[in-house]
Amino acid sequence: MDDKKYDILIRTMENFGAVEDITSLSSGYASMFKISPNVLQIVREIESNQDSQETPDIIEQIKSRVKANPWTAWRIIVFITLSLLIPFVNNLLGLIEKIF
């Protein structure tokens, strides 16, 4: 990291309250600083912001689509039910034929 980026990083962390008591060398580098107790709160805020920006999981997407268009959802439910029920009935009838 070059001098300019390092200085910007340290000053930004100081402005957010993540570090304090910065001691700088004559070259401008921060040689010592103390991590403030506010760091944990800052990290939690950043993580909560990142969580809220993420896309919802697939279950939440399906729920929102079902609420938006219930007729399509019912058609899908009926199709899946028939897809499972027809082979079951077919196999059951084949079994009955073999028994009797």
C-alpha contacts under 8 A as a table, 3 or more apart, distances in Angstrom:
res1	aa1	res2	aa2	distance
1	M	5	K	6.34
1	M	6	Y	6.23
2	D	5	K	5.60
2	D	6	Y	6.16
3	D	6	Y	5.14
3	D	7	D	6.12
3	D	28	G	7.87
3	D	29	Y	7.32
4	K	7	D	5.30
4	K	8	I	6.25
5	K	8	I	5.06
5	K	9	L	6.06
6	Y	9	L	5.09
6	Y	10	I	6.22
6	Y	29	Y	7.58
7	D	10	I	5.24
7	D	11	R	6.05
7	D	28	G	7.57
7	D	29	Y	6.94
7	D	30	A	7.75
8	I	11	R	5.20
8	I	12	T	5.96
9	L	12	T	5.17
9	L	13	M	6.18
10	I	13	M	5.17
10	I	14	E	6.14
10	I	19	V	7.92
10	I	30	A	7.46
11	R	14	E	4.92
11	R	15	N	6.12
12	T	15	N	5.02
12	T	16	F	6.27
13	M	16	F	5.18
13	M	17	G	6.19
13	M	18	A	5.14
13	M	19	V	5.91
14	E	17	G	5.00
14	E	18	A	5.78
14	E	19	V	5.03
14	E	20	E	6.10
15	N	18	A	7.65
17	G	20	E	6.90
17	G	36	S	6.79
17	G	38	N	6.55
17	G	39	V	7.44
18	A	35	I	6.06
18	A	36	S	5.37
18	A	37	P	7.61
18	A	38	N	6.04
18	A	39	V	4.99
18	A	42	I	7.49
19	V	22	I	7.45
19	V	33	F	6.37
19	V	34	K	5.52
19	V	35	I	4.48
19	V	36	S	5.15
19	V	39	V	7.96
20	E	33	F	5.95
20	E	34	K	5.23
20	E	35	I	6.35
20	E	36	S	6.20
21	D	32	M	7.86
21	D	33	F	5.39
21	D	34	K	5.83
22	I	30	A	6.28
22	I	31	S	7.62
22	I	32	M	5.81
22	I	33	F	4.32
22	I	34	K	6.99
23	T	30	A	5.64
23	T	31	S	5.81
23	T	32	M	5.11
23	T	33	F	6.17
24	S	27	S	7.81
24	S	28	G	5.77
24	S	29	Y	5.48
24	S	30	A	4.17
24	S	31	S	5.39
24	S	32	M	7.02
25	L	28	G	5.34
25	L	29	Y	5.50
25	L	30	A	6.24
25	L	31	S	6.10
26	S	29	Y	7.50
30	A	33	F	7.07
35	I	39	V	7.24
36	S	39	V	6.01
37	P	40	L	6.81
38	N	41	Q	5.39
38	N	42	I	6.31
39	V	42	I	5.03
39	V	43	V	6.14
40	L	43	V	5.15
40	L	44	R	6.23
41	Q	44	R	5.11
41	Q	45	E	6.23
42	I	45	E	5.16
42	I	46	I	6.25
43	V	46	I	5.11
43	V	47	E	6.13
44	R	47	E	5.10
44	R	48	S	6.08
45	E	48	S	5.16
45	E	49	N	6.17
46	I	49	N	5.14
46	I	50	Q	6.24
47	E	50	Q	5.04
47	E	51	D	6.11
48	S	51	D	5.00
48	S	52	S	6.19
49	N	52	S	5.23
49	N	53	Q	6.35
50	Q	53	Q	5.17
50	Q	54	E	6.47
51	D	54	E	5.39
56	P	59	I	7.99
56	P	60	E	5.87
56	P	61	Q	6.37
57	D	60	E	5.50
57	D	61	Q	6.39
58	I	61	Q	4.98
58	I	62	I	6.15
59	I	62	I	5.15
59	I	63	K	6.17
60	E	63	K	5.05
60	E	64	S	6.18
61	Q	64	S	5.25
61	Q	65	R	6.24
62	I	65	R	5.10
62	I	66	V	6.07
63	K	66	V	5.14
63	K	67	K	6.22
64	S	67	K	5.16
64	S	68	A	6.19
65	R	68	A	4.98
65	R	69	N	6.11
66	V	69	N	5.24
66	V	70	P	5.21
66	V	72	T	7.59
66	V	73	A	5.54
67	K	70	P	5.89
69	N	72	T	5.82
69	N	73	A	6.66
70	P	73	A	4.96
70	P	74	W	6.21
71	W	74	W	5.17
71	W	75	R	6.29
72	T	75	R	5.08
72	T	76	I	6.26
73	A	76	I	5.14
73	A	77	I	6.22
74	W	77	I	4.98
74	W	78	V	6.11
75	R	78	V	5.16
75	R	79	F	6.10
76	I	79	F	5.06
76	I	80	I	6.16
77	I	80	I	5.25
77	I	81	T	6.10
78	V	81	T	5.07
78	V	82	L	6.09
79	F	82	L	5.20
79	F	83	S	6.03
80	I	83	S	4.93
80	I	84	L	6.31
81	T	84	L	5.26
81	T	85	L	5.93
82	L	85	L	4.88
82	L	86	I	5.74
83	S	86	I	5.91
83	S	87	P	7.14
84	L	87	P	6.16
84	L	88	F	6.58
85	L	88	F	5.14
85	L	89	V	6.16
86	I	89	V	5.23
86	I	90	N	6.09
87	P	90	N	4.93
87	P	91	N	6.07
88	F	91	N	5.26
88	F	92	L	6.09
89	V	92	L	4.95
89	V	93	L	6.11
90	N	93	L	5.23
90	N	94	G	6.27
91	N	94	G	5.01
91	N	95	L	6.15
92	L	95	L	5.08
92	L	96	I	6.22
93	L	96	I	5.04
93	L	97	E	6.21
94	G	97	E	5.14
94	G	98	K	6.36
95	L	98	K	5.18
95	L	99	I	6.25
96	I	99	I	5.13
96	I	100	F	6.16
97	E	100	F	5.39
